[in-house]
Amino acid sequence: MSRFRDLELVALARDIPEFGLKAGDLGTVVFLYEGKGAYEVEFTIRDGDPLDPITLTDDDVRPIQPGEILHVRQVTV
């Protein structure tokens, strides 16, 4: 069973510099690899353009926690 659901909002648990992503960036699960603990996660910049989905594992993403502050930052794509 997958830890996350399709279209669930998740937070990145670690920096992924090759994609310009940092721990805490928010993404949406857009595909589940059932039984594999892996997901396609899409990150979107403010103007609504999605970055290409990337495959991440349970170790790469985490649930959003109550009381967390959402943050924005500039990214080079």
N, CA, C and O atoms as CSV, one atom per row, in Angstrom:
chain,resi,resn,atom,element,x,y,z
A,1,MET,N,N,0.841,-1.187,0.000
A,1,MET,CA,C,0.000,0.000,0.000
A,1,MET,C,C,0.886,1.252,0.000
A,1,MET,O,O,1.915,1.299,0.675
A,2,SER,N,N,0.475,2.244,-0.754
A,2,SER,CA,C,1.239,3.488,-0.870
A,2,SER,C,C,1.047,4.357,0.363
A,2,SER,O,O,-0.021,4.375,0.976
A,3,ARG,N,N,2.092,5.064,0.705
A,3,ARG,CA,C,2.049,5.989,1.841
A,3,ARG,C,C,1.208,7.232,1.521
A,3,ARG,O,O,0.620,7.837,2.418
A,4,PHE,N,N,1.156,7.603,0.240
A,4,PHE,CA,C,0.428,8.794,-0.183
A,4,PHE,C,C,-0.657,8.435,-1.191
A,4,PHE,O,O,-0.646,7.348,-1.768
A,5,ARG,N,N,-1.575,9.340,-1.392
A,5,ARG,CA,C,-2.672,9.148,-2.346
A,5,ARG,C,C,-2.418,9.986,-3.594
A,5,ARG,O,O,-1.655,10.952,-3.575
A,6,ASP,N,N,-3.078,9.587,-4.677
A,6,ASP,CA,C,-3.028,10.353,-5.916
A,6,ASP,C,C,-3.549,11.762,-5.648
A,6,ASP,O,O,-4.568,11.932,-4.978
A,7,LEU,N,N,-2.861,12.760,-6.164
A,7,LEU,CA,C,-3.177,14.189,-6.051
A,7,LEU,C,C,-2.981,14.756,-4.644
A,7,LEU,O,O,-3.464,15.848,-4.343
A,8,GLU,N,N,-2.274,14.019,-3.783
A,8,GLU,CA,C,-1.973,14.527,-2.443
A,8,GLU,C,C,-0.816,15.513,-2.509
A,8,GLU,O,O,0.150,15.302,-3.243
A,9,LEU,N,N,-0.918,16.591,-1.741
A,9,LEU,CA,C,0.151,17.573,-1.620
A,9,LEU,C,C,1.183,17.044,-0.632
A,9,LEU,O,O,0.834,16.633,0.474
A,10,VAL,N,N,2.463,17.054,-1.031
A,10,VAL,CA,C,3.543,16.546,-0.190
A,10,VAL,C,C,4.673,17.565,-0.133
A,10,VAL,O,O,4.777,18.442,-0.990
A,11,ALA,N,N,5.520,17.437,0.891
A,11,ALA,CA,C,6.695,18.295,1.029
A,11,ALA,C,C,7.941,17.478,0.704
A,11,ALA,O,O,8.033,16.299,1.046
A,12,LEU,N,N,8.873,18.107,0.055
A,12,LEU,CA,C,10.140,17.453,-0.244
A,12,LEU,C,C,10.939,17.321,1.052
A,12,LEU,O,O,11.069,18.289,1.802
A,13,ALA,N,N,11.470,16.138,1.313
A,13,ALA,CA,C,12.192,15.871,2.557
A,13,ALA,C,C,13.682,16.202,2.464
A,13,ALA,O,O,14.363,16.288,3.486
A,14,ARG,N,N,14.186,16.386,1.256
A,14,ARG,CA,C,15.616,16.671,1.074
A,14,ARG,C,C,15.805,17.520,-0.180
A,14,ARG,O,O,14.947,17.550,-1.062
A,15,ASP,N,N,16.931,18.202,-0.244
A,15,ASP,CA,C,17.273,18.957,-1.449
A,15,ASP,C,C,17.510,17.990,-2.607
A,15,ASP,O,O,18.066,16.908,-2.422
A,16,ILE,N,N,17.081,18.396,-3.801
A,16,ILE,CA,C,17.393,17.655,-5.030
A,16,ILE,C,C,17.969,18.684,-6.011
A,16,ILE,O,O,17.255,19.187,-6.879
A,17,PRO,N,N,19.262,18.991,-5.866
A,17,PRO,CA,C,19.874,20.078,-6.622
A,17,PRO,C,C,19.811,19.921,-8.136
A,17,PRO,O,O,19.746,20.918,-8.855
A,18,GLU,N,N,19.828,18.687,-8.629
A,18,GLU,CA,C,19.806,18.505,-10.088
A,18,GLU,C,C,18.504,18.991,-10.717
A,18,GLU,O,O,18.435,19.191,-11.930
A,19,PHE,N,N,17.464,19.184,-9.891
A,19,PHE,CA,C,16.188,19.727,-10.371
A,19,PHE,C,C,15.910,21.114,-9.794
A,19,PHE,O,O,14.838,21.673,-10.027
A,20,GLY,N,N,16.863,21.679,-9.043
A,20,GLY,CA,C,16.685,22.995,-8.445
A,20,GLY,C,C,15.681,23.003,-7.300
A,20,GLY,O,O,15.139,24.057,-6.965
A,21,LEU,N,N,15.424,21.843,-6.694
A,21,LEU,CA,C,14.429,21.730,-5.627
A,21,LEU,C,C,15.114,21.668,-4.268
A,21,LEU,O,O,16.222,21.149,-4.131
A,22,LYS,N,N,14.417,22.217,-3.256
A,22,LYS,CA,C,14.948,22.246,-1.890
A,22,LYS,C,C,13.960,21.595,-0.932
A,22,LYS,O,O,12.751,21.593,-1.164
A,23,ALA,N,N,14.500,21.043,0.147
A,23,ALA,CA,C,13.660,20.456,1.185
A,23,ALA,C,C,12.585,21.464,1.581
A,23,ALA,O,O,12.874,22.644,1.780
A,24,GLY,N,N,11.354,20.995,1.693
A,24,GLY,CA,C,10.235,21.858,2.046
A,24,GLY,C,C,9.423,22.324,0.858
A,24,GLY,O,O,8.296,22.787,1.030
A,25,ASP,N,N,9.975,22.211,-0.368
A,25,ASP,CA,C,9.182,22.569,-1.548
A,25,ASP,C,C,7.960,21.656,-1.613
A,25,ASP,O,O,8.032,20.475,-1.272
A,26,LEU,N,N,6.838,22.222,-2.056
A,26,LEU,CA,C,5.593,21.469,-2.124
A,26,LEU,C,C,5.353,20.942,-3.525
A,26,LEU,O,O,5.562,21.648,-4.511
A,27,GLY,N,N,4.914,19.701,-3.605
A,27,GLY,CA,C,4.596,19.082,-4.882
A,27,GLY,C,C,3.320,18.269,-4.758
A,27,GLY,O,O,2.814,18.052,-3.657
A,28,THR,N,N,2.809,17.827,-5.885
A,28,THR,CA,C,1.587,17.031,-5.936
A,28,THR,C,C,1.904,15.662,-6.502
A,28,THR,O,O,2.540,15.546,-7.549
A,29,VAL,N,N,1.457,14.622,-5.805
A,29,VAL,CA,C,1.610,13.258,-6.300
A,29,VAL,C,C,0.684,13.104,-7.505
A,29,VAL,O,O,-0.532,13.253,-7.378
A,30,VAL,N,N,1.254,12.808,-8.670
A,30,VAL,CA,C,0.446,12.662,-9.883
A,30,VAL,C,C,0.392,11.229,-10.400
A,30,VAL,O,O,-0.371,10.924,-11.317
A,31,PHE,N,N,1.205,10.346,-9.808
A,31,PHE,CA,C,1.153,8.937,-10.199
A,31,PHE,C,C,1.763,8.105,-9.080
A,31,PHE,O,O,2.785,8.478,-8.504
A,32,LEU,N,N,1.128,6.970,-8.774
A,32,LEU,CA,C,1.618,6.052,-7.748
A,32,LEU,C,C,2.175,4.801,-8.409
A,32,LEU,O,O,1.535,4.225,-9.289
A,33,TYR,N,N,3.352,4.382,-7.995
A,33,TYR,CA,C,3.878,3.080,-8.385
A,33,TYR,C,C,3.484,2.128,-7.261
A,33,TYR,O,O,4.241,1.948,-6.307
A,34,GLU,N,N,2.303,1.518,-7.367
A,34,GLU,CA,C,1.749,0.688,-6.310
A,34,GLU,C,C,2.737,-0.374,-5.848
A,34,GLU,O,O,3.352,-1.069,-6.658
A,35,GLY,N,N,2.878,-0.486,-4.530
A,35,GLY,CA,C,3.730,-1.501,-3.938
A,35,GLY,C,C,5.216,-1.226,-4.043
A,35,GLY,O,O,6.022,-2.049,-3.609
A,36,LYS,N,N,5.602,-0.091,-4.608
A,36,LYS,CA,C,7.019,0.212,-4.806
A,36,LYS,C,C,7.521,1.330,-3.894
A,36,LYS,O,O,8.730,1.540,-3.796
A,37,GLY,N,N,6.611,2.056,-3.218
A,37,GLY,CA,C,7.038,3.187,-2.404
A,37,GLY,C,C,7.630,4.295,-3.239
A,37,GLY,O,O,8.515,5.019,-2.783
A,38,ALA,N,N,7.138,4.434,-4.484
A,38,ALA,CA,C,7.649,5.466,-5.389
A,38,ALA,C,C,6.475,6.206,-6.023
A,38,ALA,O,O,5.382,5.660,-6.173
A,39,TYR,N,N,6.724,7.452,-6.387
A,39,TYR,CA,C,5.672,8.337,-6.871
A,39,TYR,C,C,6.231,9.264,-7.941
A,39,TYR,O,O,7.413,9.609,-7.918
A,40,GLU,N,N,5.389,9.659,-8.864
A,40,GLU,CA,C,5.703,10.775,-9.743
A,40,GLU,C,C,5.143,12.006,-9.035
A,40,GLU,O,O,3.957,12.057,-8.709
A,41,VAL,N,N,5.995,12.986,-8.804
A,41,VAL,CA,C,5.585,14.208,-8.101
A,41,VAL,C,C,5.848,15.391,-9.014
A,41,VAL,O,O,6.918,15.509,-9.611
A,42,GLU,N,N,4.857,16.263,-9.112
A,42,GLU,CA,C,4.947,17.445,-9.970
A,42,GLU,C,C,5.028,18.686,-9.093
A,42,GLU,O,O,4.243,18.848,-8.158
A,43,PHE,N,N,5.972,19.552,-9.397
A,43,PHE,CA,C,6.140,20.828,-8.705
A,43,PHE,C,C,5.733,21.925,-9.677
A,43,PHE,O,O,6.020,21.834,-10.871
A,44,THR,N,N,5.071,22.957,-9.179
A,44,THR,CA,C,4.527,24.015,-10.031
A,44,THR,C,C,5.057,25.364,-9.588
A,44,THR,O,O,5.061,25.678,-8.397
A,45,ILE,N,N,5.505,26.164,-10.551
A,45,ILE,CA,C,5.932,27.523,-10.220
A,45,ILE,C,C,4.721,28.453,-10.263
A,45,ILE,O,O,3.684,28.093,-10.820
A,46,ARG,N,N,4.842,29.620,-9.693
A,46,ARG,CA,C,3.733,30.549,-9.454
A,46,ARG,C,C,2.890,30.846,-10.687
A,46,ARG,O,O,1.671,30.978,-10.572
A,47,ASP,N,N,3.494,30.953,-11.845
A,47,ASP,CA,C,2.709,31.298,-13.033
A,47,ASP,C,C,1.886,30.118,-13.544
A,47,ASP,O,O,1.235,30.209,-14.585
A,48,GLY,N,N,1.920,29.005,-12.800
A,48,GLY,CA,C,1.085,27.858,-13.140
A,48,GLY,C,C,1.747,26.818,-14.014
A,48,GLY,O,O,1.165,25.769,-14.291
A,49,ASP,N,N,2.965,27.104,-14.452
A,49,ASP,CA,C,3.668,26.131,-15.289
A,49,ASP,C,C,4.244,25.013,-14.417
A,49,ASP,O,O,5.026,25.279,-13.504
A,50,PRO,N,N,3.862,23.770,-14.693
A,50,PRO,CA,C,4.442,22.672,-13.911
A,50,PRO,C,C,5.841,22.342,-14.410
A,50,PRO,O,O,6.124,22.430,-15.605
A,51,LEU,N,N,6.712,21.960,-13.480
A,51,LEU,CA,C,7.997,21.395,-13.857
A,51,LEU,C,C,7.736,19.951,-14.254
A,51,LEU,O,O,6.714,19.388,-13.860
A,52,ASP,N,N,8.611,19.346,-15.008
A,52,ASP,CA,C,8.426,17.940,-15.376
A,52,ASP,C,C,8.316,17.098,-14.113
A,52,ASP,O,O,9.094,17.295,-13.180
A,53,PRO,N,N,7.359,16.156,-14.059
A,53,PRO,CA,C,7.258,15.286,-12.883
A,53,PRO,C,C,8.552,14.487,-12.707
A,53,PRO,O,O,9.202,14.110,-13.683
A,54,ILE,N,N,8.910,14.241,-11.456
A,54,ILE,CA,C,10.084,13.414,-11.178
A,54,ILE,C,C,9.672,12.258,-10.279
A,54,ILE,O,O,8.731,12.365,-9.492
A,55,THR,N,N,10.390,11.159,-10.411
A,55,THR,CA,C,10.112,9.986,-9.596
A,55,THR,C,C,10.816,10.126,-8.258
A,55,THR,O,O,12.030,10.322,-8.200
A,56,LEU,N,N,10.047,10.024,-7.185
A,56,LEU,CA,C,10.573,10.150,-5.836
A,56,LEU,C,C,10.116,8.957,-5.004
A,56,LEU,O,O,9.138,8.291,-5.344
A,57,THR,N,N,10.828,8.694,-3.915
A,57,THR,CA,C,10.495,7.573,-3.037
A,57,THR,C,C,9.963,8.079,-1.702
A,57,THR,O,O,9.908,9.283,-1.450
A,58,ASP,N,N,9.572,7.130,-0.852
A,58,ASP,CA,C,9.095,7.488,0.489
A,58,ASP,C,C,10.133,8.295,1.261
A,58,ASP,O,O,9.770,9.126,2.094
A,59,ASP,N,N,11.419,8.065,0.999
A,59,ASP,CA,C,12.480,8.802,1.692
A,59,ASP,C,C,12.621,10.237,1.189
A,59,ASP,O,O,13.203,11.077,1.876
A,60,ASP,N,N,12.094,10.526,-0.006
A,60,ASP,CA,C,12.247,11.846,-0.615
A,60,ASP,C,C,11.138,12.824,-0.261
A,60,ASP,O,O,11.349,14.037,-0.295
A,61,VAL,N,N,9.964,12.315,0.078
A,61,VAL,CA,C,8.815,13.187,0.362
A,61,VAL,C,C,8.208,12.835,1.707
A,61,VAL,O,O,8.385,11.732,2.225
A,62,ARG,N,N,7.489,13.799,2.257
A,62,ARG,CA,C,6.839,13.604,3.549
A,62,ARG,C,C,5.491,14.309,3.547
A,62,ARG,O,O,5.249,15.187,2.718
A,63,PRO,N,N,4.603,13.928,4.479
A,63,PRO,CA,C,3.317,14.622,4.572
A,63,PRO,C,C,3.509,16.060,5.066
A,63,PRO,O,O,4.485,16.373,5.748
A,64,ILE,N,N,2.573,16.907,4.713
A,64,ILE,CA,C,2.534,18.262,5.263
A,64,ILE,C,C,2.076,18.146,6.714
A,64,ILE,O,O,1.113,17.436,7.006
A,65,GLN,N,N,2.760,18.839,7.626
A,65,GLN,CA,C,2.455,18.746,9.048
A,65,GLN,C,C,1.605,19.934,9.513
A,65,GLN,O,O,1.768,21.046,9.009
A,66,PRO,N,N,0.702,19.706,10.468
A,66,PRO,CA,C,-0.064,20.822,11.029
A,66,PRO,C,C,0.888,21.858,11.628
A,66,PRO,O,O,1.896,21.504,12.241
A,67,GLY,N,N,0.568,23.111,11.450
A,67,GLY,CA,C,1.359,24.189,12.026
A,67,GLY,C,C,2.556,24.617,11.188
A,67,GLY,O,O,3.283,25.528,11.584
A,68,GLU,N,N,2.781,23.978,10.032
A,68,GLU,CA,C,3.902,24.387,9.189
A,68,GLU,C,C,3.548,25.661,8.423
A,68,GLU,O,O,2.402,25.868,8.027
A,69,ILE,N,N,4.543,26.496,8.229
A,69,ILE,CA,C,4.370,27.720,7.450
A,69,ILE,C,C,4.755,27.417,6.007
A,69,ILE,O,O,5.826,26.867,5.751
A,70,LEU,N,N,3.888,27.773,5.069
A,70,LEU,CA,C,4.219,27.615,3.653
A,70,LEU,C,C,5.100,28.783,3.245
A,70,LEU,O,O,4.935,29.900,3.736
A,71,HIS,N,N,6.035,28.520,2.346
A,71,HIS,CA,C,7.047,29.506,1.983
A,71,HIS,C,C,7.218,29.502,0.459
A,71,HIS,O,O,7.053,28.468,-0.188
A,72,VAL,N,N,7.543,30.646,-0.095
A,72,VAL,CA,C,7.833,30.713,-1.530
A,72,VAL,C,C,9.258,31.167,-1.737
A,72,VAL,O,O,9.842,31.837,-0.886
A,73,ARG,N,N,9.818,30.794,-2.885
A,73,ARG,CA,C,11.181,31.196,-3.228
A,73,ARG,C,C,11.314,31.197,-4.746
A,73,ARG,O,O,10.509,30.585,-5.448
A,74,GLN,N,N,12.309,31.869,-5.234
A,74,GLN,CA,C,12.611,31.943,-6.659
A,74,GLN,C,C,13.324,30.662,-7.071
A,74,GLN,O,O,14.174,30.163,-6.333
A,75,VAL,N,N,12.990,30.127,-8.233
A,75,VAL,CA,C,13.670,28.942,-8.751
A,75,VAL,C,C,14.040,29.189,-10.217
A,75,VAL,O,O,13.294,29.824,-10.963
A,76,THR,N,N,15.183,28.682,-10.603
A,76,THR,CA,C,15.613,28.778,-11.989
A,76,THR,C,C,15.274,27.466,-12.673
A,76,THR,O,O,15.718,26.399,-12.249
A,77,VAL,N,N,14.478,27.555,-13.744
A,77,VAL,CA,C,14.071,26.337,-14.462
A,77,VAL,C,C,14.605,26.326,-15.869
A,77,VAL,O,O,14.360,25.378,-16.615
